């Protein structure tokens, strides 16, 4: 092969299922040039699998640019349709799998895993060209005619296990709200004992009551922000005080702490054992902080007077509960928050009045 008309990468050769593959270090500036994402270049059978979700690109791009000192990207995986040659640096067994991977310039490359990373790298280079000299590992499979590509894509994703959002929050050491949420859980006796730090959906027999994800989402609503937005020290102090006040104001939670009620019994019998309550109270808490700065704790303390029983259909049916089952959607969270405000004699916003009127019309039919 003529080295003057080829791509050349330092690489390591491996063998899987009796076939050679190669791991190469590619400069970031090369990635957008060789891995073109043009639907006309992708065989029709593979296009549906590789539709890019463009909403993910800005977030991933910002991750690279904002964390250029410590970002981490996993390998891209690609198929090569073209002439390939591997030359070892030495015939000695210890070094025979190390060498130079040479790929013809007219070869076609199809990404099996990492198309969103490729797109984010391209955008990041536009914002910070200096990143171009950094590298990312690429796993190359030789695939004449791209016949195996579809199966490779399927196999790579078949056994992939996405981490839960709770795990993501647990391991996130950049986002200040994630850090604050973990601190709140660690320092609040009730949350420390009854928050599951890994799972999002708790089983009926779980010894926990809340998930880390529930607490984090409630904090988002309390502050009225989106994930990744900055928070102030004052915001963090408010969150700590809010959870201290809330956990001492739900009598059923205190009964669980005192072992008079089990987490399972709480979930079966009370609305306060579910995420819809937490996120609804987050909406209420945000308004209390904004409009009742000196009295918000009094309103939260008044929650202990409310009947949270799931059998209390006058309060919760059609809001937190539908046909006997607790439901957590954006709409049920709003309806539950409205009911809590009604029970605390708090005024509704114009939008909330519209939602409440529509709800009452629907239940009166």
N, C-alpha and C positions, 0 to 999 in steps of 0.2 A: 504494500500500500504506500502511496506517495504521501510522506508526512507534510508536504507543503500544501496539501489540499485536504486537510482533515482536522478534527478536534482531537486534542491530546490532553489527557488527564492522568495525573498520578493516581494509581488505584490499587486496590487489593482484590484478588480473585477468590471467589468462594464457590461451593458446589451445593446445590439443593435439588433433590429429586433427580440426581444424576446429570443436572445441567448447570453449566457455569453461569455465574452472575458476578457483577463487579460493583465495588463501592468506591466512588471517586469523590474528591474534594473539588467543588466547582466554585469559582469566584461568583459573588452575587451578581456582578454586572453581566455575567454570561447567561444567567438563568432566563431573563426575559427574551434573549436573542435566540436561544436554541429551543426553548419550550414555548413555542408560539401557541396561543390558544385561539385558533381560528376554526370555527365549526365546519368550514368547508374542507379543512384538512383532517377532520376527525371522521372516521367511518360512521355512517348513519346508525349502525347498531349500538354504538358506544356513546352517542351524544346525550341521550337522556340521563345517563349515569353521571355525566360530567357538567351538568348545568351549574354555573357559578352563582352562588347567592351573593349578589353585589352588596347587600347590606352588611356583610361580614368584613368586607375589604377595608373600609376606613378604620374600624376598630383594630384590626390586625396591623394595619400600616402604622397607626399611632403607637401601638405597642412597641414596634421596632424603633421608631424615631424617638419616642420619649424615654426608651430604656436602652439606648445604644451602648451603654456600658455593661449591661448584664441581661440582654434579651437572650432567649433560647428558642431555637426552632429545630424540630426533629427532621429526619431525612425526608427527601422527596423520593418517590419510587416511580421509575419510568421504564417503558419498553422502547427498544431500539429496533427500527426496521431499516437495515442497511448493513454495509460492510463494517465489521469490527475486528480488531486485532489486538491481542494482549502480548506484550513483551516483558518477560521477567527481568528484574535487575540482576539476578544471579541464578545459576543453575543449582546452587546449594539448596537442599530441601528446606532449610529454615527461611530462605528468602525467595523461594520460587513463586510464591503467591503474591509477591509485591512487584509492581512494575508500572508500565505505562500503557494506558488504554487509548487506542487510536480508533476514531470513528469517522467514517467518510462524511464529507460536508453535505452530501445529498441525502443523508439518512433522515428518516422521520422519527421524531420523538413523541411519545404519547404518555402523559402523566397518569399513572394509575392511582397515586395517592399524593395529594399536596397541591392541587390546582389553586386552592385559595391562598396557600403560602406563596406560591409563585406570583400570583396577582398582587399580593401585599408587598412582596419584595420589589416588584416593578414600580409600584407607587412610592415606596420608601426611597428608592434610588432617585426619583424625581425631586424629592424633598431634601435628600442628603446624599449627593453623589459619592461622598467619601466612603460610604458603606460598600461601594462596589468592590473594594479589594478584600473584603471579608469573605468567608467561604461557608458553604452549606454542603453537607454530605448528600450524595445522590446514589441510590441503589439502581443499577441498570440491569435489566433483563433483555437478552437478545431474543427478538420475536419477529421472525421474518413474516411480513404481511400483516403484522399485528394480530395474528390469529389467536394468540393466547391472552391478549390484553384483557378481554372481557372477563375471562376466568380469573386472571390475576387480580383484577379489581374486586371481583366477588369474594375471592379467598381472603384478601387483605382486610375486607370489611366484615366478613362473616363472624370472626371471633373478636372483633373490636368491642370493648366494653367502655361506654362513655362514663366518666365519673359523674357523680351526682353534683348538683349545685351546692349542696352542703359541703362536700369534699373540696370543691373549688374555693369556697369561702374559708374553710379551715386552713387551706394551704396558701392562701393569698396574703403575701406580706408586703404588697404595694398599696392596695386599696385601704385608705384610712378607716373607712366605715367597716370593712371586714375585720380589721385589727380591733377597732372599738367594740364590735359585736362579740368577738371572742373574749375580750377583757370583761365585758358586762356579764357574760355567761360564767366566767371563771370566778367572779367576785360576788355574784348573787346566789345565795344558798339554794333557792328553789330552782333557778335555771341551771345551776351547776349539776344538781342531782337529776333533773328530769329533762334535760335537753340531749337529744341524739345528735352527735356531731357528724354523722356520716350519711344517714338515710334522710330521704325527703318525705316519703310516705311511710307512716308507722303502721305496723300490723296491729290487729285488735288485741293481741296479747303482749304487745311491747311494754316493757317496764318504764318507758319514757313517755312524756306527754307532748313535748314540742320537738321540732327539728331546728337545727342551726339555720336552715334556710328560712323557716317561719320567722325566727327572731330578726334575721337580716332584712327580710322583706318588710316586716313591721317597722324597722328603723328607717327604711327608705320612705315609707309613708309618713312616719312621724316628722321627718325633716323635709318632706316634699321634694325629694331629689331623685335622680336616676343613678343606677349603678355606675360607679367610676367617678361621680362628681366629688369634689373636695368637701370636707367638713371642717368646721372650726373647733377650737377647744371648748367653746361655749356649747356648741352642738353636742359634743361628747358628754359634757357635764349634764346637759339636759336629759340625754338618753339614759345615763346611769341613774339619775333621780327618778325618771319616769318608771323604769323597770322596778326600782326599789318600792315605789309607791304602788304600782300595779300589782306586784306579787303579794303585797300585804293587804290588798283590797279585794281579792277574789277568795271568798270563804272556802270554796270547794278546793282550791289549790292548797290552802292551809290544812284542810282535812287530809289531803294526800300526804302533806309533809308530816302530819302527826299520825299517819298510818291508820286513820279512821276510814279512808277511802283508797281504793287501788287505782292506778292509772287506767286500767281496763274499765272499771266501774265509772270512772269520770267520763271517759269517751262515750260509753254507752248511754249515760244519763244526762250529760250536760253539754251545752254549746261551748263552754269555756275550755273544753278538751280538744278543740279543733282550730286549725289555721284560719278559718274564715273569721272567727272571733278576734284573733290576734291582729289580722290585717285591718279589720274594721275598726278596732280600737286605735290602730295607728292613724287612721284618717281622723278620728275624733280627737286624738291627742295633738295632732298638728294644729287643728283649729283652736284648741284650748290654749296651746302655747302662744299662738298669735293674738288671740282676743281676750284671754283671761290670764295674763302673765303672772299675776299675784294670787290667783285662785284656782289654777288648774289642778293642783293637788287635792283640793276639796272635792272637785268634781270626780276625779279618779277614785278617791276614797269612797264616794257615794255609790260606786259600782257594787259594793257589798250588799246593798239593799235590793238589788235586782234579782228576779227569779230567772236563773239561767237553765232551768230544766228543759230538756228537749220535748217533754210532754206539754210544755206551756205553748200550745199552738197559737194562741192569740198573739204572742210576742214574736215567735220565730218561724212559724210555718209560712212558706213562700219567700222567706228571707234567707236565713241560714239553713233552713230545712225545706226540702221538697219531697213530698210523698214519703215522709219518714226518714229520709236519708240526708245527711249533712252534705251540702254542696258548696264548694269554694270556686267561684268565678268572679270576674270583675264586677258583674252586676249584683251578685248575692252579697259581696263584700260591701258595696255601696248601700244596699237595702238594710243590711245588718247595722252598719254605721248610723244610718238614719234612725233606726229604731232605738239604738243606744242614746242618740241625741234627744229623741222624743222622751225617753224615760228619765233623762237628766234635765229635762226642761230647757234644753238648749235650742236656740233658733236655727231653722234650716236655711241654707242658701237658696237662691232662686232656682238653681239647677236641681238641688235636692227636693225642693217643693214639687217640681215637675215630675221627678222620678216617683215621689211618694204618691202623687195624684194618679199617675198611671198605674201604680201598683194597686191602689185601692179600687180603681175602676175594674182592674182585672180580677180581683178577688171578690168583687160584689156581683159578678155575672153568674 
